[in-house]
Amino acid sequence: MKIFERQLPRDIPGSEPSINDRPRRGISRSRGTAIRRTQATSAIRVSAMVLLAALIACGRADIRARVDHRNTRTGVIHCGAVGDLMMHGDVQQSAKDHATPDNDAGYGYLFQEMIDNLQGFDLLFANLEAPVAPNSGQAGRPFVFNVSEKLLSALKKAGFTHISLANNHAYDQNRPGVTETVVHLQEKGLIPVGADIRCGDAWNGRIETINGIRLYLNGYSFLMNNDKPGDGDGCVNWIESDADLQRLLQQIKQIRPMVDAIMISAHWGEEYRPRPTQWQIDIAHQLVESGVDVIIGHHPHVLETVEQRLTADGRKALISYSLGNFVSNQSRLYRYEQDAIEEGDPRDGLLLRWDFVLSKDPRESRSSVENISALPLWTINNYFRSAKDLRDIRVTPIEWELMKLINKLDEKNAKDPVMVSALNLLIGRFYRISDVIRLPVTSMLKYSDKK
C-alpha cells in the first residue's frame, strides 16, 4: 500500500482526459520530526497535512472577506449552488435507515455534514432530478423517480432557497407530477426554477429583488426522457430546437435592461464526460453575450470545467458547465486503489459560491460577479458493507473528511490498509476535482464549529 503524492498531469486545454491523467503514487517520507513516530504515520500525516494546511491558509482569508460582505448586505447577493439531487432507491433507503424524529424521515441525514457550509447564503440552488408527487404519481422505479415531500423539508432546513425542476426527469410523473412538485416546493418556502403550473409562468421566469439587486432567474432543459405529455398545466422549460434557443436568446436580450443580474440553469451535455462539448460551449457563450451573468449547468453527473468569461460589453460572466452530483448512488462500485480515477467522477461534487455585487456607478444598471470559490465534495457510499450494516450514502466536504481521518491517526492504525486507502482516496479525489473544474479550490469549512 503506497501513500498518495500528486504529480500534475500534462493537460492540453480542450483535450479529453484519459487514464494517463491519473495521478501517480509514490512513497512520502518525513524527516527531522521531534517526536518519534513510525515512518508510515509521518508519511501519511505529511501528505494529508500539507494539503490541509494549504486549504486552511487560503480558506480563512476567504471566510473573513465574506463575513464583511454579509455584514453590509445591501448591494450584495451571496450565492451558492450544488449539483444533482438523484433520488435513487438506495439513496432513499439510506435516508430511511437513518431516520430520526427531527431529520425529516432521514433525508436530512444525506447532507447533514454539509449543514455548516450551507448557511449564510441569500440564494442557494440545487437541481432536483425527481418529481415530488406522492399523491398524483406512482411509486418510483429505476430511471423513473418519485420522492417524498420530506426531502423538501430537509432542503429548506439546510438552507436551500431555489430548486431547479428543468431536467430530463421532470415529467417522470407526467404533468400532474410537475404541478404537485411545484405546489409542494411553494408550501415548503422553496422557489421552483424552470417549471411552473402554467406554461407561460414557467417561460417568463421571475425577477426577484434581493438586497437591492434585481435578479432574473430561470431554468431550461435541453433534453427530456419522454415526449412532452400532451397539453395542460404542469410545464417545464424545454429547449427542443434551434428556434427555441433563438427565442431564449431574444428573451434574455429583452430582460437585460430591466435587471441588474441574470442567472439561469441549463440541463445539457453528455453524461459522464468531464469536459463540456463544443455544442455546450457555443451555447453558453451565446447566452452570456446576450446578457446572462451566471450559468449553472447539470445533467452529465460529473463535474465539468468552470469558466470565467469577459463579455463584449465588459461583464465578467461565470459558466459552470456541470456541477456533477450532489448526492446519488452512482459509482457505488468504485474502489480508488483498483479502478481508473475517472470511474469515481460521479461521486465528486462541488459547492460553487459567488457574489452578485451591485455597481457603485448610479449610471449603470448591472452587478458584477465576484468572490468566486469552490468547495470539493465527496459522496460516501458503503455499498461494500457487511449484511448487518445499514445503508450509508451521504455527501461530505473532502477536507472535513480528511481532517477526521488525520485526527484518528496514531502508530497503531497508521499501517492499517483501510486507513491508508481512505486517505489516498480523498487526496486523489481532491486533486481530480481541481484538475477537472480548472478553478482554484479553497477552504470554506468553519473549523471552530467542528468538534
Kinemage of the C-alpha trace (Angstrom):
@kinemage 1
@onewidth
@group {chain A} dominant
@subgroup {mainchain}
@vectorlist {calphas} color= white
{ca met a 1} P 0.000 0.000 0.000
{ca lys a 2} L 1.518 3.332 -1.049
{ca ile a 3} L 0.887 6.856 0.124
{ca phe a 4} L -0.563 9.210 -2.456
{ca glu a 5} L 1.554 12.028 -3.840
{ca arg a 6} L 0.426 14.355 -6.552
{ca gln a 7} L 2.078 14.692 -9.943
{ca leu a 8} L 0.474 17.309 -12.160
{ca pro a 9} L -0.827 15.860 -15.440
{ca arg a 10} L 0.315 17.487 -18.647
{ca asp a 11} L -3.129 18.629 -19.693
{ca ile a 12} L -3.676 20.305 -23.052
{ca pro a 13} L -6.579 22.796 -22.941
{ca gly a 14} L -9.592 21.333 -24.674
{ca ser a 15} L -8.225 17.806 -24.720
{ca glu a 16} L -10.124 14.899 -23.224
{ca pro a 17} L -8.727 13.288 -20.068
{ca ser a 18} L -7.610 9.712 -20.286
{ca ile a 19} L -6.356 7.010 -17.985
{ca asn a 20} L -2.901 8.559 -18.425
{ca asp a 21} L -4.117 11.627 -16.499
{ca arg a 22} L -4.379 9.526 -13.355
{ca pro a 23} L -2.014 10.909 -10.716
{ca arg a 24} L 0.936 8.679 -9.921
{ca arg a 25} L 1.580 7.322 -6.483
{ca gly a 26} L 4.812 7.208 -4.573
{ca ile a 27} L 6.170 6.955 -1.057
{ca ser a 28} L 6.138 10.148 1.072
{ca arg a 29} L 8.911 10.423 3.727
{ca ser a 30} L 9.028 12.536 6.872
{ca arg a 31} L 12.382 13.770 8.185
{ca gly a 32} L 13.605 15.674 11.204
{ca thr a 33} L 10.481 15.206 13.324
{ca ala a 34} L 10.976 15.934 17.009
{ca ile a 35} L 8.519 13.280 18.095
{ca arg a 36} L 9.244 9.661 17.314
{ca arg a 37} L 6.566 8.149 15.105
{ca thr a 38} L 6.559 5.305 12.706
{ca gln a 39} L 7.563 6.161 9.172
{ca ala a 40} L 4.112 5.271 7.932
{ca thr a 41} L 2.381 7.614 10.401
{ca ser a 42} L 4.638 10.513 9.462
{ca ala a 43} L 4.287 9.852 5.759
{ca ile a 44} L 0.529 9.882 5.873
{ca arg a 45} L 0.402 12.973 8.045
{ca val a 46} L 2.822 14.873 5.806
{ca ser a 47} L 0.892 14.001 2.661
{ca ala a 48} L -2.507 14.856 4.106
{ca met a 49} L -1.493 17.776 6.329
{ca val a 50} L 0.324 19.602 3.533
{ca leu a 51} L -2.922 19.552 1.592
{ca leu a 52} L -4.989 20.688 4.568
{ca ala a 53} L -2.528 23.441 5.504
{ca ala a 54} L -2.758 24.902 2.022
{ca leu a 55} L -6.534 24.731 2.127
{ca ile a 56} L -6.817 26.370 5.520
{ca ala a 57} L -4.324 29.109 4.678
{ca cys a 58} L -6.239 30.287 1.618
{ca gly a 59} L -9.629 29.496 3.078
{ca arg a 60} L -9.523 31.604 6.213
{ca ala a 61} L -8.853 34.809 4.292
{ca asp a 62} L -11.777 33.883 2.070
{ca ile a 63} L -14.074 33.435 5.077
{ca arg a 64} L -13.101 36.781 6.617
{ca ala a 65} L -13.796 38.615 3.357
{ca arg a 66} L -17.215 37.016 3.128
{ca val a 67} L -18.127 37.970 6.665
{ca asp a 68} L -17.546 41.607 5.696
{ca his a 69} L -19.918 41.216 2.744
{ca arg a 70} L -22.586 39.563 4.847
{ca asn a 71} L -22.389 42.369 7.397
{ca thr a 72} L -23.086 45.037 4.787
{ca arg a 73} L -25.579 43.007 2.708
{ca thr a 74} L -27.002 45.950 0.738
{ca gly a 75} L -25.930 45.641 -2.868
{ca val a 76} L -24.605 42.086 -2.485
{ca ile a 77} L -26.285 38.728 -3.108
{ca his a 78} L -24.306 35.892 -1.555
{ca cys a 79} L -24.950 32.843 -3.791
{ca gly a 80} L -24.188 29.133 -3.745
{ca ala a 81} L -25.025 26.180 -5.953
{ca val a 82} L -24.626 22.405 -5.867
{ca gly a 83} L -25.365 19.744 -8.459
{ca asp a 84} L -27.897 16.974 -8.907
{ca leu a 85} L -30.095 15.513 -6.201
{ca met a 86} L -30.504 11.964 -7.552
{ca met a 87} L -33.097 10.097 -5.524
{ca his a 88} L -32.073 6.545 -6.378
{ca gly a 89} L -33.637 3.719 -4.410
{ca asp a 90} L -30.522 3.190 -2.299
{ca val a 91} L -30.324 6.910 -1.507
{ca gln a 92} L -33.872 6.822 -0.198
{ca gln a 93} L -33.042 3.613 1.686
{ca ser a 94} L -30.116 5.383 3.343
{ca ala a 95} L -32.494 8.121 4.452
{ca lys a 96} L -34.940 5.545 5.797
{ca asp a 97} L -32.207 3.656 7.659
{ca his a 98} L -31.053 6.826 9.433
{ca ala a 99} L -34.438 8.414 10.112
{ca thr a 100} L -34.954 10.169 13.439
{ca pro a 101} L -37.863 12.289 14.692
{ca asp a 102} L -36.035 15.509 13.808
{ca asn a 103} L -34.324 14.790 10.442
{ca asp a 104} L -37.315 14.628 8.078
{ca ala a 105} L -37.566 10.873 7.638
{ca gly a 106} L -33.791 10.655 7.269
{ca tyr a 107} L -33.459 12.961 4.264
{ca gly a 108} L -31.598 15.457 6.405
{ca tyr a 109} L -29.018 12.751 7.118
{ca leu a 110} L -27.982 12.685 3.437
{ca phe a 111} L -26.285 16.083 3.737
{ca gln a 112} L -26.025 16.651 7.485
{ca glu a 113} L -22.223 17.030 7.269
{ca met a 114} L -22.751 19.917 4.819
{ca ile a 115} L -25.023 21.966 7.059
{ca asp a 116} L -22.401 24.407 8.397
{ca asn a 117} L -21.258 25.159 4.851
{ca leu a 118} L -24.789 25.703 3.511
{ca gln a 119} L -25.562 28.558 5.909
{ca gly a 120} L -25.406 32.305 5.244
{ca phe a 121} L -26.482 32.332 1.598
{ca asp a 122} L -29.074 34.692 0.179
{ca leu a 123} L -29.576 32.268 -2.698
{ca leu a 124} L -28.712 28.555 -2.527
{ca phe a 125} L -29.509 26.436 -5.586
{ca ala a 126} L -29.792 22.707 -6.351
{ca asn a 127} L -31.119 20.617 -9.236
{ca leu a 128} L -33.780 18.104 -8.181
{ca glu a 129} L -33.985 15.182 -10.613
{ca ala a 130} L -37.166 13.675 -9.189
{ca pro a 131} L -40.805 14.723 -9.014
{ca val a 132} L -42.303 15.140 -5.561
{ca ala a 133} L -45.663 13.591 -6.364
{ca pro a 134} L -46.798 11.173 -3.643
{ca asn a 135} L -50.455 11.958 -4.370
{ca ser a 136} L -50.657 12.183 -8.164
{ca gly a 137} L -47.776 9.889 -9.138
{ca gln a 138} L -46.783 6.259 -8.887
{ca ala a 139} L -44.014 4.678 -6.869
{ca gly a 140} L -40.559 5.324 -8.251
{ca arg a 141} L -38.674 2.633 -10.143
{ca pro a 142} L -35.312 2.512 -11.927
{ca phe a 143} L -34.908 5.615 -14.133
{ca val a 144} L -38.417 6.862 -13.227
{ca phe a 145} L -38.333 8.771 -9.958
{ca asn a 146} L -40.704 9.943 -7.262
{ca val a 147} L -39.761 11.149 -3.797
{ca ser a 148} L -41.395 12.186 -0.540
{ca glu a 149} L -42.035 15.829 0.281
{ca lys a 150} L -39.915 15.204 3.401
{ca leu a 151} L -36.881 15.772 1.162
{ca leu a 152} L -38.044 19.337 0.561
{ca ser a 153} L -38.382 19.968 4.289
{ca ala a 154} L -34.791 18.784 4.751
{ca leu a 155} L -33.551 21.006 1.921
{ca lys a 156} L -35.300 24.038 3.388
{ca lys a 157} L -33.827 23.418 6.844
{ca ala a 158} L -30.368 23.000 5.306
{ca gly a 159} L -30.571 26.476 3.764
{ca phe a 160} L -31.620 25.897 0.155
{ca thr a 161} L -33.793 28.586 -1.416
{ca his a 162} L -34.147 27.734 -5.135
{ca ile a 163} L -34.714 24.285 -6.679
{ca ser a 164} L -34.485 23.645 -10.420
{ca leu a 165} L -37.026 21.271 -11.945
{ca ala a 166} L -35.915 21.844 -15.547
{ca asn a 167} L -34.323 18.476 -16.263
{ca asn a 168} L -34.933 15.233 -18.127
{ca his a 169} L -36.753 13.616 -15.182
{ca ala a 170} L -39.243 16.457 -14.760
{ca tyr a 171} L -42.065 14.576 -16.497
{ca asp a 172} L -41.395 11.215 -14.811
{ca gln a 173} L -44.841 11.506 -13.201
{ca asn a 174} L -46.346 13.415 -16.147
{ca arg a 175} L -47.851 16.894 -15.967
{ca pro a 176} L -49.770 16.322 -12.710
{ca gly a 177} L -46.455 15.356 -11.122
{ca val a 178} L -44.914 18.680 -12.185
{ca thr a 179} L -47.863 20.585 -10.752
{ca glu a 180} L -47.743 18.700 -7.464
{ca thr a 181} L -43.977 19.216 -7.189
{ca val a 182} L -44.346 22.970 -7.710
{ca val a 183} L -47.094 23.116 -5.059
{ca his a 184} L -45.009 21.179 -2.521
{ca leu a 185} L -41.992 23.421 -3.132
{ca gln a 186} L -44.057 26.540 -2.587
{ca glu a 187} L -45.621 25.089 0.561
{ca lys a 188} L -42.135 24.484 1.984
{ca gly a 189} L -40.994 28.013 1.158
{ca leu a 190} L -38.734 26.907 -1.716
{ca ile a 191} L -38.754 28.618 -5.116
{ca pro a 192} L -39.185 26.351 -8.170
{ca val a 193} L -36.913 27.209 -11.106
{ca gly a 194} L -37.596 26.309 -14.743
{ca ala a 195} L -41.093 24.916 -14.174
{ca asp a 196} L -44.485 26.116 -13.043
{ca ile a 197} L -48.131 25.169 -13.061
{ca arg a 198} L -48.816 27.294 -16.156
{ca cys a 199} L -46.549 27.204 -19.201
{ca gly a 200} L -46.427 30.978 -19.563
{ca asp a 201} L -45.312 31.427 -15.967
{ca ala a 202} L -42.578 28.823 -16.414
{ca trp a 203} L -41.191 30.526 -19.517
{ca asn a 204} L -41.407 34.028 -18.058
{ca gly a 205} L -39.362 33.055 -15.015
{ca arg a 206} L -39.139 35.508 -12.150
{ca ile a 207} L -37.470 38.763 -11.209
{ca glu a 208} L -36.516 38.931 -7.544
{ca thr a 209} L -35.112 41.879 -5.642
{ca ile a 210} L -32.568 40.628 -3.116
{ca asn a 211} L -30.579 43.097 -1.028
{ca gly a 212} L -31.353 45.847 -3.509
{ca ile a 213} L -30.295 43.853 -6.600
{ca arg a 214} L -32.850 42.963 -9.275
{ca leu a 215} L -32.118 39.381 -10.335
{ca tyr a 216} L -33.777 37.466 -13.188
{ca leu a 217} L -33.775 33.710 -12.629
{ca asn a 218} L -34.946 30.803 -14.803
{ca gly a 219} L -34.010 27.285 -15.868
{ca tyr a 220} L -34.105 25.290 -19.094
{ca ser a 221} L -33.665 21.664 -20.091
{ca phe a 222} L -32.151 20.862 -23.469
{ca leu a 223} L -33.256 17.217 -23.293
{ca met a 224} L -36.089 15.136 -21.894
{ca asn a 225} L -36.576 11.408 -21.272
{ca asn a 226} L -40.104 11.344 -22.681
{ca asp a 227} L -42.094 13.232 -25.251
{ca lys a 228} L -43.960 16.224 -23.877
{ca pro a 229} L -47.114 14.726 -22.324
{ca gly a 230} L -49.975 16.466 -24.133
{ca asp a 231} L -51.415 19.866 -23.263
{ca gly a 232} L -52.358 21.175 -19.874
{ca asp a 233} L -50.933 22.511 -16.654
{ca gly a 234} L -47.591 21.422 -15.232
{ca cys a 235} L -44.916 22.823 -17.555
{ca val a 236} L -41.134 22.613 -17.790
{ca asn a 237} L -38.974 24.873 -19.970
{ca trp a 238} L -37.719 22.579 -22.729
{ca ile a 239} L -35.362 23.844 -25.450
{ca glu a 240} L -36.159 21.326 -28.179
{ca ser a 241} L -34.950 23.123 -31.295
{ca asp a 242} L -32.808 25.951 -32.618
{ca ala a 243} L -35.986 28.024 -32.828
{ca asp a 244} L -36.463 27.569 -29.079
{ca leu a 245} L -32.849 28.611 -28.475
{ca gln a 246} L -33.286 31.759 -30.557
{ca arg a 247} L -36.448 32.558 -28.614
{ca leu a 248} L -34.493 32.169 -25.376
{ca leu a 249} L -31.649 34.403 -26.552
{ca gln a 250} L -34.131 37.066 -27.608
{ca gln a 251} L -35.881 36.879 -24.247
{ca ile a 252} L -32.586 37.389 -22.409
{ca lys a 253} L -31.807 40.454 -24.528
{ca gln a 254} L -35.214 41.934 -23.735
{ca ile a 255} L -34.898 41.305 -19.989
{ca arg a 256} L -31.318 42.563 -19.625
{ca pro a 257} L -32.161 46.311 -19.405
{ca met a 258} L -34.797 45.573 -16.735
{ca val a 259} L -32.490 43.887 -14.190
{ca asp a 260} L -29.083 44.103 -12.556
{ca ala a 261} L -28.153 40.425 -12.974
{ca ile a 262} L -29.317 37.302 -14.810
{ca met a 263} L -28.773 33.726 -13.628
{ca ile a 264} L -30.021 30.637 -15.439
{ca ser a 265} L -29.695 26.872 -15.033
{ca ala a 266} L -29.048 24.690 -18.081
{ca his a 267} L -29.668 20.946 -18.214
{ca trp a 268} L -27.469 19.805 -21.096
{ca gly a 269} L -24.351 17.956 -22.247
{ca glu a 270} L -23.173 14.350 -22.361
{ca glu a 271} L -23.343 12.097 -19.342
{ca tyr a 272} L -20.057 11.169 -17.591
{ca arg a 273} L -17.920 13.446 -19.776
{ca pro a 274} L -15.579 15.629 -17.649
{ca arg a 275} L -15.258 18.343 -20.293
{ca pro a 276} L -18.097 20.304 -21.934
{ca thr a 277} L -18.874 19.573 -25.545
{ca gln a 278} L -18.239 22.245 -28.154
{ca trp a 279} L -22.025 22.499 -28.506
{ca gln a 280} L -22.345 23.417 -24.806
{ca ile a 281} L -19.529 25.941 -25.073
{ca asp a 282} L -21.056 27.621 -28.118
{ca ile a 283} L -24.492 27.921 -26.495
{ca ala a 284} L -23.024 29.152 -23.219
{ca his a 285} L -21.093 31.887 -24.998
{ca gln a 286} L -24.208 32.947 -26.901
{ca leu a 287} L -26.145 33.136 -23.650
{ca val a 288} L -23.590 35.257 -21.788
{ca glu a 289} L -23.131 37.573 -24.769
{ca ser a 290} L -26.923 38.023 -24.813
{ca gly a 291} L -26.859 39.149 -21.187
{ca val a 292} L -26.600 36.150 -18.817
{ca asp a 293} L -24.186 36.618 -15.919
{ca val a 294} L -24.165 33.133 -14.355
{ca ile a 295} L -24.963 29.726 -15.886
{ca ile a 296} L -25.336 26.716 -13.601
{ca gly a 297} L -25.090 23.540 -15.676
{ca his a 298} L -26.102 19.990 -14.863
{ca his a 299} L -27.002 16.584 -16.357
{ca pro a 300} L -23.585 14.953 -17.042
{ca his a 301} L -23.484 13.645 -13.408
{ca val a 302} L -19.797 14.533 -13.282
{ca leu a 303} L -18.017 17.817 -12.786
{ca glu a 304} L -17.041 19.838 -15.835
{ca thr a 305} L -14.990 22.972 -16.404
{ca val a 306} L -15.852 26.214 -14.619
{ca glu a 307} L -15.222 29.126 -16.994
{ca gln a 308} L -14.879 32.818 -16.213
{ca arg a 309} L -15.522 34.831 -19.365
{ca leu a 310} L -15.272 38.528 -20.129
{ca thr a 311} L -18.163 39.513 -22.403
{ca ala a 312} L -18.069 42.033 -25.235
{ca asp a 313} L -19.932 44.587 -23.085
{ca gly a 314} L -17.405 44.254 -20.263
{ca arg a 315} L -19.248 41.928 -17.858
{ca lys a 316} L -17.482 39.085 -16.054
{ca ala a 317} L -19.647 36.008 -16.598
{ca leu a 318} L -19.436 32.720 -14.696
{ca ile a 319} L -20.187 29.444 -16.500
{ca ser a 320} L -20.304 26.163 -14.605
{ca tyr a 321} L -20.873 23.595 -17.337
{ca ser a 322} L -21.774 20.878 -14.830
{ca leu a 323} L -21.722 20.750 -11.039
{ca gly a 324} L -21.950 16.951 -11.069
{ca asn a 325} L -23.981 15.115 -8.447
{ca phe a 326} L -24.713 16.484 -5.008
{ca val a 327} L -25.912 13.111 -3.715
{ca ser a 328} L -26.571 9.900 -5.662
{ca asn a 329} L -25.943 6.160 -5.768
{ca gln a 330} L -23.810 6.348 -8.903
{ca ser a 331} L -20.294 4.835 -8.966
{ca arg a 332} L -21.172 2.766 -5.902
{ca leu a 333} L -18.730 0.067 -7.097
{ca tyr a 334} L -15.796 2.480 -7.330
{ca arg a 335} L -12.612 1.464 -5.483
{ca tyr a 336} L -9.820 4.001 -5.601
{ca glu a 337} L -6.895 1.606 -5.447
{ca gln a 338} L -8.297 -0.662 -8.167
{ca asp a 339} L -10.273 1.444 -10.656
{ca ala a 340} L -9.389 4.220 -13.095
{ca ile a 341} L -9.683 7.630 -11.450
{ca glu a 342} L -12.483 8.798 -13.778
{ca glu a 343} L -14.710 5.935 -12.681
{ca gly a 344} L -15.222 7.741 -9.391
{ca asp a 345} L -16.222 11.049 -11.006
{ca pro a 346} L -19.995 10.688 -10.340
{ca arg a 347} L -19.265 10.738 -6.607
{ca asp a 348} L -17.357 14.038 -6.839
{ca gly a 349} L -19.321 17.205 -6.152
{ca leu a 350} L -18.847 20.911 -5.699
{ca leu a 351} L -20.310 23.746 -3.694
{ca leu a 352} L -19.771 26.697 -6.017
{ca arg a 353} L -20.183 30.128 -4.477
{ca trp a 354} L -20.037 33.674 -5.736
{ca asp a 355} L -21.430 37.141 -5.068
{ca phe a 356} L -23.502 39.412 -7.240
{ca val a 357} L -22.194 42.889 -6.312
{ca leu a 358} L -24.161 45.937 -7.455
{ca ser a 359} L -22.224 48.550 -9.373
{ca lys a 360} L -21.495 51.698 -7.375
{ca asp a 361} L -21.936 53.778 -10.515
{ca pro a 362} L -25.560 55.048 -10.493
{ca arg a 363} L -25.469 55.269 -14.281
{ca glu a 364} L -25.022 51.504 -14.581
{ca ser a 365} L -27.891 49.074 -14.070
{ca arg a 366} L -25.962 45.890 -13.509
{ca ser a 367} L -23.961 43.937 -10.989
{ca ser a 368} L -20.651 42.114 -11.235
{ca val a 369} L -19.828 38.511 -10.396
{ca glu a 370} L -17.144 38.434 -7.701
{ca asn a 371} L -15.606 36.285 -4.953
{ca ile a 372} L -15.858 33.003 -6.854
{ca ser a 373} L -14.763 29.958 -4.873
{ca ala a 374} L -15.384 26.216 -4.765
{ca leu a 375} L -15.570 23.559 -2.051
{ca pro a 376} L -14.851 19.973 -3.226
{ca leu a 377} L -17.347 17.342 -2.051
{ca trp a 378} L -17.445 13.553 -1.972
{ca thr a 379} L -20.364 11.132 -1.661
{ca ile a 380} L -19.673 8.406 0.871
{ca asn a 381} L -21.249 5.095 -0.175
{ca asn a 382} L -20.916 1.854 1.789
{ca tyr a 383} L -22.087 -0.461 -0.983
{ca phe a 384} L -19.379 -2.969 0.068
{ca arg a 385} L -20.795 -3.306 3.573
{ca ser a 386} L -21.489 -6.278 5.774
{ca ala a 387} L -25.002 -7.683 5.868
{ca lys a 388} L -25.615 -6.247 9.339
{ca asp a 389} L -24.697 -2.659 8.403
{ca leu a 390} L -27.273 -0.024 7.487
{ca arg a 391} L -27.137 1.575 4.042
{ca asp a 392} L -25.000 4.696 4.275
{ca ile a 393} L -24.996 7.305 1.491
{ca arg a 394} L -24.188 10.932 2.359
{ca val a 395} L -22.265 13.887 0.980
{ca thr a 396} L -19.365 15.452 2.860
{ca pro a 397} L -16.691 18.122 2.254
{ca ile a 398} L -13.496 16.299 1.290
{ca glu a 399} L -11.257 18.335 3.589
{ca trp a 400} L -13.584 17.770 6.572
{ca glu a 401} L -13.424 14.011 5.992
{ca leu a 402} L -9.631 14.246 5.663
{ca met a 403} L -9.410 16.144 8.922
{ca lys a 404} L -11.425 13.474 10.734
{ca leu a 405} L -9.125 10.732 9.458
{ca ile a 406} L -5.969 12.633 10.361
{ca asn a 407} L -7.243 13.114 13.901
{ca lys a 408} L -7.615 9.342 14.196
{ca leu a 409} L -4.053 8.582 13.062
{ca asp a 410} L -1.666 7.037 15.532
{ca glu a 411} L 1.138 4.478 15.476
{ca lys a 412} L -1.290 1.591 15.789
{ca asn a 413} L -3.502 2.346 12.802
{ca ala a 414} L -1.043 4.169 10.515
{ca lys a 415} L -0.310 0.972 8.602
{ca asp a 416} L -3.948 -0.098 8.506
{ca pro a 417} L -4.724 -0.669 4.797
{ca val a 418} L -8.259 0.664 5.277
{ca met a 419} L -6.992 3.920 6.799
{ca val a 420} L -4.291 4.412 4.171
{ca ser a 421} L -6.729 3.654 1.348
{ca ala a 422} L -9.273 6.145 2.723
{ca leu a 423} L -6.640 8.903 2.882
{ca asn a 424} L -5.391 8.104 -0.606
{ca leu a 425} L -8.922 8.228 -1.969
{ca leu a 426} L -9.765 11.643 -0.506
{ca ile a 427} L -6.489 13.268 -1.560
{ca gly a 428} L -6.801 11.747 -5.026
{ca arg a 429} L -10.390 12.929 -5.445
{ca phe a 430} L -9.477 16.439 -4.287
{ca tyr a 431} L -6.847 16.796 -6.988
{ca arg a 432} L -9.099 15.174 -9.572
{ca ile a 433} L -11.761 17.808 -8.881
{ca ser a 434} L -9.222 20.624 -9.085
{ca asp a 435} L -7.934 19.351 -12.441
{ca val a 436} L -11.421 18.930 -13.920
{ca ile a 437} L -13.041 22.225 -12.963
{ca arg a 438} L -9.896 24.293 -13.647
{ca leu a 439} L -10.793 26.710 -10.880
{ca pro a 440} L -8.750 27.201 -7.705
{ca val a 441} L -10.428 25.408 -4.825
{ca thr a 442} L -10.472 26.998 -1.394
{ca ser a 443} L -11.325 26.048 2.133
{ca met a 444} L -14.678 27.221 3.435
{ca leu a 445} L -15.036 24.975 6.461
{ca lys a 446} L -15.885 26.520 9.806
{ca tyr a 447} L -13.199 24.729 11.787
{ca ser a 448} L -14.247 26.273 15.092
{ca asp a 449} L -17.654 24.635 14.701
{ca lys a 450} L -16.200 21.151 14.302
{ca lys a 451} L -15.678 19.029 17.371
